Amino acid sequence: MRRIFSVLIIFLLLTVSLIAKGPSGKLVVYSPSGPEIIEPLYKLFHEKYPDIQITFVYGKTPELFARLRAEKDKPVADVMFGGAPIIYERESDLFEPYVHPEKENFIISDPNNIWQPFSIFVQPLMYNTNLVKEEEMVDTIIKLVANGEKWQKMGGIAIADPSKSSTGWTIISGIASAYSWNFVRELLKYATVTPGSDAMFNAIKDGEVPVGWVNEDLGIKWELAGLPVKIVYPKDVCTVQIDAYGLVKGAPHPELAKIFINFLGSKEAHEILSKVIKRRSVRKDVPPPGELPPLGNLRLYTQSESREIVVSKFNKILEELGK
């Protein structure tokens, strides 16, 4: 009898253990976001779902979408995390519509449920304070270009190649919308074109150039950390981006992918987004980081033309300038 009782106890313990065990498996996520975005979020996700292993595949946004296109008939990725909503809409056949359970809490959403909104972030100017004194820092894009010769002698105005950077695409397209492509041509006379966003940010931080643009979340963290940078929000033109994420059509692990997608829209994740990552949340119930100015105080512009059109015009101007 005692032996039977012991066997029953072991059986019950095993049963409880199996019932209590959470979801498990492997997941592949493609993302253009850097470790400053991914790591705090993944830490929280791993605490909640320790048995789900995520492999992050990093790359530039155009390259990752091209990879999704090439893998369409046999997808490798489960989730695409990052990139502008306009890209998801153009590449909608690569994604499975999904109604996010937190959709009602988002300030913006996709009526077709192809993409889910994640964060809002502005691109202010960032100066290297070892190269530029505070009294020399201008607060409009008009003045920035008017002082172009001075910046050029110090290394130029850093701008990310829009063919390799969604941030570069947003900045160039936004400035062209605010002023004109002729104005962009004047800007590019004094520009140092970098092969991506990170290269643009780092060129300013490291003193290779005196000024350029930065995503505000990274800029404010560097400034608060005491690095030799200062961000300035131009009074005439501030470009802004929304980044998104989506469920890959034919994802190898769709149920695990939905768990991760649900997590990315959760209030817990967005509190990390605001408090740690220093980005503005798309959730109605998560306030923006206190260090950032209200969006209503800024003159905001975003992409007004497709990446292909912007890249074509951008490259033509560079060719004409002999750059």
N, C-alpha and C positions, 0 to 999 in steps of 0.2 A: 504493500500500500504506500509506504514511504517513497519507494522508487517511482511509482506511478505519479505520486504527488510532485516529486522533483522534476519529472519529465514534463508534467503539465506546466509547472512554473517556468521552465526553460522555454517551452513552446510559446507561452504567453508573452514572455520578455522579447522573444524574437519577433513575434507578431506586432507588438507595440513598437519595436525598433523599426520595423519595415513601414508601419503606418506613419510614424513620426518623420521618417526620412523625406526630405524635400526633393524638388526636381533636380535631376542630374543629367550631365552630358556635356557635349562640347559645342561651341558656337564660334562662328567666324564673323567678325565685324570689320568692314572696310571704313577707314576714316582719314580725312585730311587734317584732323585736329592734332595738336601737339600734346605732349605729356602733361602740360599744365592744365589741360582740359580733361584728358582721359583718366589720369591717375587718381585724383580725388573721387571721381565718380565710380571708378572700378573698385576702389577700396570699400565704398559703401555697398555696392552691389555684391561684392564677395562676402561681406559680413552677413548679408541677407540670404544669399544663395551660394553657400560655400562649395556645393557640389556641381555648380555650372562653371566650366572652364571656358574662358573667352580668349581666342587668338585674335589680336588686333593686327590688321594689315594696313600699314600707313603709306600714304602717297599724296601727290598733288591731286586736287579735285578732278581736273580733266582726265588724268591718267586712270583714276579709279573708276570713273564712269565708262571710260573706254574699255577697261577690263571687264566691268559688268556686261557691257555689250558683247564683247568677245566670248564671254562665258554664258551667254543667254540660254543656250540649249542644254547646258549642264552647269548650273550655278555652283560656285564654291562658297560665296558669301551668303550669310543669312540676313544681315542688316547692313545698310549703308547709313553711316552716321556722319553728317556734315554736308555742306554744300547748300547753295541757295535754292529756295522753292522753285524758281523759274527753271532750273536744270531738271528737277524731278518732273515738272510738268512736261518739259520737252521730251524726256526719256521715260514717260509714264508706262510704256509697255514693259519696262524692266521691273516694275513694282506691283505688288499685290495690294489692292485697296484694303485698308484696315481701319475700323472705327475705334479710335482710342477711347478707353473708358474714362479718361480725364478730359475729353474734348471740350466739355462745357466750361471747364476752368481755364481754357486758353483764351487769350485776347485776340488771337487770329487762328484760323484753321483752314484746311483745304476742303472745299465742298465735295471733292471727289475722293477724299481720304487716301490719296496716294502718298502725300508727305505729311509729317507731323512737325509742328514748330518746336524749336528748342530754345534758342536765345536770340537776343537783339544786341548788337554791338556796333558802336560808332568808331570811325577812324579819324581821330584828331591828328594834328601835327605833333611830332616829337623832335625835340632838339637835344643835341649832345651838349651838356653844360660845360664840358672842358673846352669846347670849341666856340660856343656862342654864349655871350653874356645875356643876362635876362633882359636888359634894356634894348638889346639888339633883336630880340624875338618878336616877329610880327604876328598879328592876330587875324589876318585875312589871307586868302589865297591870292587875291589881287596884289597885295604887298609882297607876298612870297615871290611871285614871278617878277615883280618890279625890281626886287633885289637879287635877281637870278645870277648876275655876274659875280656878285660877292660870294654866293653859295658855291658857284662853280669853281672858283679859285680854292675853295676849302674842300672840294671833293664832289660837289654837286648835290642835287636834291634827289634822294633815294625814292624810286618808284618801282614796284614789282611788275614784272612782265605779265600783262593780262592773259597771255596764252598759257601761263603756268600758275597763275594765282587768281582765285576768285576775288580776293581783296584788291589786287591790282585792277581787275576788270571793273569792280565797283567804283574805285576811286576815279579812274579815267572816265568811265561812263557818266558818273555823277557830276564831275567838273564840266564835261562837255555839255551836259544838260543845263547846268547853271549858267554857263557862259557860251562857249562854242568850241568847235574843233579847231578853229584858228587860235583860240586861247590855249588849248591843249598843245598846239604846235609851239607856242611861245614857252610854255612850261618845259616841253621836252628838249628845248635848246640847252637847258641848264640841268637836265636830269642825268642821273646815273641809274641805269636800268638793272635791276637785280633779278636773278633766276628763281624768284619765288618770294613769298611773304616773309618767311623766316629770315632769309638773306637780307631783306629790306630792314626788318626790325633790328637785326644784329649789326648791320652796317652803321646804323645810327648809334646804337648802344656802345659799340666798340670804337667809335670815333673815326671810322673810315669816311664818313660824310657828316655834315653838320646838322642836317634836317631831312625829314621825310615823314611818312605816315606810319601809324601803329594802331593795332587793335587796342581799344581803350583798356580792356581788362589786363592785358600784358603790360601796357605802359604804366598804369597806376601801380601795379605790383612792383615793377622795377623802381619807380619813383619812391614808393614807400620803403623799399629795401635799401635805399640810399645809393643806388647806382647813378652815374652822371647823366641823367636824362630828366627832361621836363616836358609834360604834355600841355599843349595849348589847343583849345577848341576854336577853330576859325569862326569868325562872326558871320562870314558870308556863305560858306559852303562846308558842311560836314556830311561826309558820306556815311551810310548806315547799311548794315547787313542783317538779315535773319538767316540763321542756319537751321537746317531741317534734318530729318532722318526718315527712313522708310524700310518696309519689309520687302526683301527681294523676292520677286516672283519665282516660284519653284525652289525656295530656300530648302537646303537639306534638313534643317531642324526648325520647322516653322513654329512649333509650340514653344520651344525655348526662346526663339527669336521674339515672340510676342511677350514673353516674360521680361526680356530686356527692354523692349519698346515701352511696355507699361511702366517699367522702372524709370526710364528716361523722362517720362511725363509726370512722375509722382512729385508730390510736394516736398518729400524728403530730398530727392535729387536736386530740386530747384533751390532749396535752401542752401545746399552745398554750392550750387552754381552762383548764387548771389553772395554768400558770405565768404567762401573760400576762393572760388575762381574769379570773382569780381565781374561777372557778366550779368546783364539784365535778363530776368526771367520773362517768359511769355505767359506765365501763370498769373491770374488776377489776384491771387492771395499771397504772392511772394514779392515783397518790396525790392526795389533795385538797391545795389550797393550804395551806401551813404556817401562814398567818396566821389561818385559820378554825378554830373549835373542832370537836371530833369530834361527829358527829351523835348519837352515843350519849349525850352529856352534855346533850342538849336534850330538852325536852318538846314533841314535834312534832305539829302538826295540819295537815290540808289540807282541800280542799273536801269537804264532806259532803253538800251539796245542790246541785242543778243551778243554773247561773247564773240561769235564769229565776225560780226560786223565791227565790233570794237577792236578786235585783234587786227583785222584787215586795215582799218584806218590808222591804227597805232603803228603798225609795221611800215605802212606807206610813208608816214611822216618821218619815221626814223631813217628810212632809205633816202628820202629827199634831203634830210639833214646830214646824211653821210655818217650816221652813227651805227 
